[in-house]
Amino acid sequence: MTVWDDLVGQERVQEQLAAAARDADAVVTAHAAGEAPPEVSKMTHAWLFTGPPGAGRDTAARAFAAALQCTSPDRALGGAPGCGFCDGCHTSLVGTHADVEVVRTDLLSIGVKETRDLVRRAQLSPAVGRWQVIVLEDADRLTEGAGNVLLKAVEEPAPRTVWLLCAPSVEDVLPTIRSRCRHLTLRTPSVAAVADVLMRRDGIDPEAAAASARATQGHIDRARRLATDERARARRAVVLKVPLRVEDIGGCLKAAQELVDSAAEDAKQLAEEVDVKETEDLKAALGAAAGGRMPRGTAGAMKELEDRQKRRRTRTQRDSLDLALTDLTGFYRDVLVIQLGSGLPLANDDVRDALDRVAQSSGPERTLRRIEAVLACREALDANVAPLLAVEAMTVALRAG
């Protein structure tokens, strides 16, 4: 099993990364031998991975990081870096390699302070590995100030530091940063490829794997969650009933309230799992006695943690709503397929009766306007519009068509 095995349906990207890893290995080998590095190299110090949700941007970045740290003896015999078995590959993939920093955020943005810490780390030489690798999984969440801090590090990198940035599209990254990165675009994996992965790696039966892959249209993580989590299937079923519940204003408002409440419940469940432990751990670190008062001067640290937890709950709620809106978009996409008679496979064939009912009661023009209403709701949420207000506006627009 090589480091590339989790990269589904991205053969072209895999070839480019594997070639770059081979050249990177040659650079390090030449440096260790006191020789000049190769004049022509496919390796560079900064990479930008873009692609739609579920395409595997983060997976590609982590696999490349592991290939860069590969220490397999087979390399000396012509083997490609990225064996997946050596200590360098294994620790990079599981997140314990000393020279691979994977940065992801559960907040709404990445600020200047966190970025400065990354830049300082990037100036260090590798401690045990072959390269110092920084994987920034949410580069699109950098604030403008954080982006400007990162720019300097990308412009003048340390000799053996590699930046791997991940974002949905190039427009989500500052032009000055993306112009200094080598850009790789990932595509949405095919439904068949995702179903094969679910069967082969997760032991999911073929029928459930195919249904989950089809319902999520190639989004690997969502397909796995849908196939293994009963709550995810229940939430999807509720969302797919929305188009049939917006026949009057009362139904619109009730459907909107239920969608927002469901997202809030997801955020609450995560908070119950994480927040309590974080709070207790911080209290113990600050020296609070069991059940006793906090030591003097620690109120600021507790307030900072509470603010962070609040921002995380906000993002969790938005992410949950975004998943619901994605499912809703898929429903109307299927309606449009039926109305136009295109013959394309349906993502939500399990609710064919509902699809036919909506398709027969309206035309393609109304369906397109409904899809636009869902997209407008997503944009409103990104602009910090109150969730209930944004979703109510969407359900009313769905009724009007």
Rosetta blueprint (number, residue, H / E / L):
1 M L
2 T L
3 V L
4 W L
5 D L
6 D L
7 L L
8 V L
9 G L
10 Q L
11 E H
12 R H
13 V H
14 Q H
15 E H
16 Q H
17 L H
18 A H
19 A H
20 A H
21 A H
22 R H
23 D H
24 A H
25 D H
26 A H
27 V H
28 V H
29 T H
30 A H
31 H H
32 A H
33 A L
34 G L
35 E L
36 A L
37 P L
38 P L
39 E L
40 V L
41 S L
42 K L
43 M L
44 T L
45 H L
46 A E
47 W E
48 L E
49 F E
50 T E
51 G L
52 P L
53 P L
54 G L
55 A L
56 G L
57 R H
58 D H
59 T H
60 A H
61 A H
62 R H
63 A H
64 F H
65 A H
66 A H
67 A H
68 L H
69 Q L
70 C L
71 T L
72 S L
73 P H
74 D H
75 R H
76 A H
77 L H
78 G L
79 G L
80 A L
81 P L
82 G L
83 C L
84 G L
85 F L
86 C L
87 D H
88 G H
89 C H
90 H H
91 T H
92 S H
93 L H
94 V H
95 G L
96 T L
97 H L
98 A L
99 D L
100 V E
101 E E
102 V E
103 V E
104 R L
105 T L
106 D L
107 L L
108 L L
109 S L
110 I E
111 G L
112 V H
113 K H
114 E H
115 T H
116 R H
117 D H
118 L H
119 V H
120 R H
121 R H
122 A H
123 Q L
124 L L
125 S L
126 P L
127 A L
128 V L
129 G L
130 R L
131 W L
132 Q E
133 V E
134 I E
135 V E
136 L E
137 E L
138 D L
139 A H
140 D H
141 R H
142 L E
143 T L
144 E H
145 G H
146 A H
147 G H
148 N H
149 V H
150 L H
151 L H
152 K H
153 A H
154 V H
155 E H
156 E L
157 P L
158 A L
159 P L
160 R L
161 T E
162 V E
163 W E
164 L E
165 L E
166 C E
167 A E
168 P L
169 S L
170 V H
171 E H
172 D H
173 V L
174 L L
175 P H
176 T H
177 I H
178 R H
179 S L
180 R L
181 C L
182 R E
183 H E
184 L E
185 T E
186 L L
187 R L
188 T L
189 P L
190 S L
191 V H
192 A H
193 A H
194 V H
195 A H
196 D H
197 V H
198 L H
199 M H
200 R H
201 R H
202 D H
203 G L
204 I L
205 D L
206 P H
207 E H
208 A H
209 A H
210 A H
211 A H
212 S H
213 A H
214 R H
215 A H
216 T H
217 Q L
218 G L
219 H L
220 I H
221 D H
222 R H
223 A H
224 R H
225 R H
226 L H
227 A H
228 T H
229 D L
230 E H
231 R H
232 A H
233 R H
234 A H
235 R H
236 R H
237 A H
238 V H
239 V H
240 L L
241 K L
242 V H
243 P H
244 L H
245 R L
246 V L
247 E L
248 D L
249 I H
250 G H
251 G H
252 C H
253 L H
254 K H
255 A H
256 A H
257 Q H
258 E H
259 L H
260 V H
261 D H
262 S H
263 A H
264 A H
265 E H
266 D H
267 A H
268 K H
269 Q H
270 L H
271 A H
272 E H
273 E H
274 V H
275 D H
276 V H
277 K H
278 E H
279 T H
280 E H
281 D H
282 L H
283 K H
284 A H
285 A H
286 L L
287 G L
288 A L
289 A L
290 A L
291 G L
292 G L
293 R L
294 M L
295 P L
296 R L
297 G L
298 T L
299 A H
300 G H
301 A H
302 M H
303 K H
304 E H
305 L H
306 E H
307 D H
308 R H
309 Q H
310 K H
311 R H
312 R H
313 R H
314 T H
315 R H
316 T H
317 Q H
318 R H
319 D H
320 S H
321 L H
322 D H
323 L H
324 A H
325 L H
326 T H
327 D H
328 L H
329 T H
330 G H
331 F H
332 Y H
333 R H
334 D H
335 V H
336 L H
337 V H
338 I H
339 Q H
340 L H
341 G L
342 S L
343 G L
344 L L
345 P L
346 L L
347 A L
348 N L
349 D H
350 D H
351 V H
352 R H
353 D H
354 A H
355 L H
356 D H
357 R H
358 V H
359 A H
360 Q H
361 S L
362 S L
363 G L
364 P H
365 E H
366 R H
367 T H
368 L H
369 R H
370 R H
371 I H
372 E H
373 A H
374 V H
375 L H
376 A H
377 C H
378 R H
379 E H
380 A H
381 L H
382 D H
383 A L
384 N L
385 V L
386 A L
387 P H
388 L H
389 L H
390 A H
391 V H
392 E H
393 A H
394 M H
395 T H
396 V H
397 A H
398 L H
399 R H
400 A H
401 G L
